[in-house]
Amino acid sequence: MVALAIEAAEGKKAEDIVVLDLRELTALTDYFLICSGETDQQRRAIRDGIVQDLKEAGAPLGRQEGGNR
C-alpha cells in the first residue's frame, strides 16, 4: 500500500516524497507519507489522488490531515 501511495503522489507531480516507517514506534499508524506540491490546487490533487487510489485498492483508511482548508 505504501508503494501505491507513493505512485499516486508521483502521478500528481508531488515533490520531496518521504515515507516514515512507524510500525515499531506506535500502534496508531504504520507509515506516514510526507510530500509537497507547488500550489494549493496541486496539493489537493495529490491528497485526493492518494486517497482515491488507496480506496480503490481496498486499503483501510484512517484519519487524514490536510483536507478542507
Protein Blocks (a to p, Z undefined) as FASTA:
>chain_A
ZZmmmmmmmmnopahiacddfklmpckbmbdcddddfblklmmmmmmmmmmmmmmnopac
dddehiaZZ
